[in-house]
């Protein structure tokens, strides 16, 4: 039987059908069931495997099945730390935020290490799907630049149930709150996807992108669970990611490892 040509609509339907129910369940069940978000991430990989193996049968040869150079892991971990730890330390030094409780560096590292390891598999699931499978398939139908933008917007769309929940949780006029959260989240999320793609492309490794993904999520979550996060942290990471995303789109050397063949 011949391979079926990749269909973005079909792919998204399968991904959303298998993964969104867990996001929606989390919304209704509350924060005690936060692990449902990890299951939702896992289901993105399940849906992608079904598509690549059984529906389109186009395989996963462009995922980036190698470990990559050690320096790229340093870049990935350094960037994640810069996005969350730097503003956290800065706002405490300036007295802009008072910690919820005193936590030693050792205690924080224990919290981070545990959650980081747990999140590696869900993080891999998203990277396998968005960067390893979706982006190369989009590149077959669109220019490199357009493929990057489409894949980036799709990653934002996939998060919509939780993003909308955030808007509802703001109170006040629900419609206005949801609209505000959607607008505010769009550009940073899209630009973050570009940053993910650049790490993946430059390193040629899905493992590097996975480590960055897990580190980004768990440095943030570990801070929230221990000393807490002030407003500077959220605004800092959105600003930095937006700047980096724009820079990589304009100046990035995307073709080094041929995950994206031409310079954007």
C-alpha positions as CSV (number, residue, x, y, z in Angstrom):
1,X,0.0,0.0,0.0
2,X,1.3,3.4,-0.9
3,X,2.0,6.1,1.7
4,X,-0.8,8.6,2.2
5,X,0.3,12.2,1.7
6,X,0.8,14.1,4.9
7,X,-2.4,16.1,5.8
8,X,-2.0,18.8,8.4
9,X,-5.8,18.8,9.1
10,X,-5.8,15.0,9.7
11,X,-2.7,15.2,11.9
12,X,-4.1,18.0,14.0
13,X,-7.4,16.3,14.4
14,X,-5.8,13.1,15.7
15,X,-3.4,15.0,18.0
16,X,-6.2,17.1,19.5
17,X,-8.6,14.2,19.7
18,X,-6.2,12.2,21.8
19,X,-4.5,14.9,23.9
20,X,-7.1,17.7,24.6
21,X,-9.4,15.5,26.7
22,X,-6.7,15.4,29.4
23,X,-6.2,19.2,29.3
24,X,-9.9,19.7,29.6
25,X,-10.2,17.2,32.4
26,X,-7.5,19.0,34.3
27,X,-9.5,22.3,33.9
28,X,-12.5,20.7,35.5
29,X,-10.8,18.6,38.1
30,X,-8.4,21.3,39.4
31,X,-4.7,21.6,40.3
32,X,-4.7,18.3,42.3
33,X,-4.8,16.6,38.9
34,X,-2.0,18.6,37.3
35,X,-0.3,15.4,36.1
36,X,-3.1,15.2,33.5
37,X,-1.1,17.9,31.6
38,X,1.8,15.5,31.4
39,X,-0.5,12.8,30.1
40,X,-1.7,15.3,27.5
41,X,1.9,15.8,26.4
42,X,2.4,12.1,26.2
43,X,-0.7,11.7,24.0
44,X,0.8,14.1,21.5
45,X,3.6,11.6,20.9
46,X,1.1,8.7,20.7
47,X,-0.9,10.6,18.1
48,X,2.3,11.4,16.1
49,X,3.4,7.8,16.2
50,X,0.1,6.6,14.9
51,X,0.3,9.1,12.1
52,X,3.9,8.4,11.1
53,X,3.6,4.7,11.4
54,X,0.1,3.7,10.3
55,X,-1.7,6.6,8.6
56,X,0.8,8.5,6.5
57,X,3.5,5.9,6.9
58,X,6.3,8.4,6.3
59,X,8.4,7.5,9.3
60,X,10.5,9.5,11.6
61,X,13.9,9.7,9.8
62,X,14.2,13.5,10.3
63,X,13.5,13.6,14.1
64,X,17.2,14.0,15.0
65,X,18.1,10.6,16.5
66,X,21.4,11.5,17.9
67,X,22.7,12.9,21.2
68,X,24.3,16.0,19.9
69,X,27.4,17.9,21.2
70,X,27.8,18.6,24.8
71,X,27.9,22.3,24.2
72,X,24.3,22.4,23.1
73,X,23.2,20.9,26.4
74,X,25.1,23.7,28.1
75,X,23.3,26.3,25.9
76,X,19.9,24.6,26.6
77,X,20.4,24.5,30.4
78,X,21.9,28.0,30.5
79,X,19.1,29.5,28.6
80,X,16.4,27.9,30.8
81,X,18.3,29.1,33.9
82,X,18.7,32.6,32.4
83,X,14.9,32.8,31.7
84,X,13.8,31.9,35.3
85,X,16.6,32.0,37.8
86,X,18.1,35.4,36.8
87,X,14.8,37.4,37.3
88,X,14.0,35.4,40.4
89,X,17.3,36.3,42.0
90,X,17.1,39.9,40.7
91,X,13.7,40.6,42.1
92,X,14.7,39.3,45.5
93,X,17.9,41.3,45.5
94,X,15.9,44.5,44.7
95,X,13.3,43.7,47.3
96,X,10.5,43.5,44.7
97,X,9.4,40.1,45.8
98,X,9.5,38.4,49.2
99,X,9.9,34.6,49.1
100,X,7.0,32.4,50.3
101,X,9.5,30.5,52.4
102,X,13.2,30.1,52.8
103,X,14.5,27.2,50.8
104,X,18.2,26.3,50.6
105,X,20.0,25.8,47.3
106,X,20.3,22.1,48.0
107,X,16.6,21.8,48.7
108,X,15.7,23.6,45.5
109,X,18.1,21.4,43.5
110,X,16.4,18.3,44.9
111,X,13.0,19.6,44.0
112,X,14.2,20.5,40.5
113,X,16.1,17.3,39.8
114,X,13.1,15.1,40.7
115,X,10.7,17.1,38.6
116,X,13.2,17.5,35.7
117,X,13.6,13.7,35.4
118,X,9.9,13.1,35.6
119,X,9.2,15.7,32.9
120,X,11.8,14.4,30.4
121,X,9.5,11.9,28.8
122,X,6.5,14.3,28.4
123,X,8.9,16.9,27.1
124,X,10.3,14.4,24.6
125,X,6.8,13.7,23.5
126,X,6.2,17.3,22.5
127,X,9.6,17.7,20.8
128,X,9.2,14.5,18.9
129,X,5.8,15.7,17.6
130,X,6.3,19.4,16.9
131,X,10.0,19.6,16.0
132,X,10.8,16.1,15.0
133,X,7.8,15.2,12.9
134,X,5.5,18.1,12.2
135,X,8.1,20.7,11.2
136,X,9.9,18.4,8.6
137,X,6.5,17.5,7.1
138,X,5.5,21.1,6.8
139,X,8.8,21.9,5.2
140,X,7.9,19.4,2.4
141,X,4.9,21.6,1.5
142,X,6.0,25.1,2.4
143,X,9.1,27.3,2.5
144,X,11.3,26.9,5.5
145,X,10.2,30.2,6.9
146,X,6.5,29.5,6.4
147,X,6.8,26.0,7.9
148,X,8.4,27.5,11.0
149,X,5.6,30.0,11.5
150,X,2.9,27.4,10.9
151,X,4.4,24.9,13.4
152,X,4.9,27.7,15.9
153,X,1.3,28.8,15.8
154,X,0.1,25.2,16.1
155,X,2.0,24.8,19.3
156,X,0.1,27.9,20.7
157,X,-3.2,26.5,19.5
158,X,-2.5,23.2,21.2
159,X,-2.2,25.0,24.6
160,X,-5.5,26.8,24.1
161,X,-7.6,24.9,26.7
162,X,-5.2,25.8,29.5
163,X,-4.6,29.3,28.2
164,X,-8.4,29.9,28.2
165,X,-8.6,28.5,31.7
166,X,-6.1,31.1,32.8
167,X,-8.3,33.8,31.4
168,X,-11.3,32.4,33.2
169,X,-9.3,32.4,36.4
170,X,-8.5,36.1,36.2
171,X,-12.1,36.9,37.1
172,X,-13.9,40.1,36.1
173,X,-15.4,40.1,32.6
174,X,-14.7,36.6,31.4
175,X,-14.7,37.4,27.7
176,X,-12.3,40.3,28.1
177,X,-10.0,38.2,30.4
178,X,-9.9,35.4,27.9
179,X,-9.2,37.7,25.0
180,X,-6.5,39.4,27.0
181,X,-4.7,36.2,27.9
182,X,-5.0,34.9,24.3
183,X,-3.4,38.1,22.9
184,X,-0.7,38.3,25.6
185,X,0.3,34.6,25.2
186,X,0.3,34.5,21.4
187,X,3.6,36.2,20.5
188,X,5.8,34.8,23.3
189,X,4.5,31.3,22.7
190,X,5.0,31.5,19.0
191,X,8.5,32.9,19.4
192,X,9.3,30.2,22.0
193,X,8.5,27.6,19.4
194,X,11.0,29.3,17.1
195,X,13.6,29.1,19.9
196,X,12.8,25.4,20.4
197,X,13.2,24.8,16.6
198,X,16.5,26.6,16.5
199,X,18.0,24.5,19.3
200,X,16.8,21.4,17.6
201,X,18.0,22.5,14.2
202,X,21.4,23.7,15.4
203,X,22.1,20.7,17.5
204,X,20.5,18.2,15.1
205,X,19.3,16.4,18.2
206,X,15.8,15.8,19.6
207,X,17.6,15.0,23.0
208,X,18.9,18.6,23.3
209,X,15.5,20.1,22.6
210,X,14.0,17.7,25.1
211,X,16.4,18.7,27.8
212,X,15.7,22.4,27.2
213,X,12.0,21.8,27.3
214,X,12.1,19.9,30.6
215,X,14.6,22.4,32.2
216,X,12.4,25.4,31.1
217,X,9.3,23.8,32.6
218,X,10.8,22.5,35.8
219,X,13.1,25.4,36.8
220,X,9.8,27.5,36.6
221,X,7.7,25.0,38.4
222,X,10.3,24.3,41.1
223,X,10.5,28.0,41.8
224,X,6.7,28.2,42.1
225,X,6.6,25.2,44.5
226,X,9.4,26.5,46.7
227,X,10.1,30.3,47.0
228,X,7.4,31.4,44.5
229,X,7.6,33.5,41.4
230,X,7.1,37.3,41.1
231,X,5.8,39.3,38.2
232,X,9.3,40.0,36.8
233,X,9.9,36.3,36.1
234,X,6.9,35.9,33.8
235,X,7.5,39.2,32.0
236,X,11.2,38.6,31.7
237,X,10.9,35.2,30.0
238,X,8.2,36.5,27.6
239,X,10.4,39.4,26.6
240,X,13.6,37.4,26.2
241,X,11.9,34.7,24.2
242,X,10.3,37.2,21.9
243,X,13.6,38.9,21.2
244,X,15.4,35.6,20.7
245,X,12.7,34.3,18.4
246,X,12.9,37.4,16.2
247,X,16.7,37.2,16.1
248,X,16.8,33.6,15.2
249,X,14.3,34.0,12.4
250,X,16.3,36.9,10.9
251,X,19.9,35.9,11.7
252,X,19.9,32.2,12.7
253,X,22.1,29.8,10.8
254,X,19.3,27.2,10.4
255,X,21.1,24.9,7.9
256,X,24.0,23.7,10.0
257,X,22.6,20.3,10.7
258,X,20.2,20.2,7.8
259,X,17.1,19.7,9.9
260,X,16.0,22.8,8.1
261,X,17.9,22.8,4.9
262,X,18.0,26.4,3.9
263,X,18.6,29.6,5.9
264,X,15.4,31.3,6.8
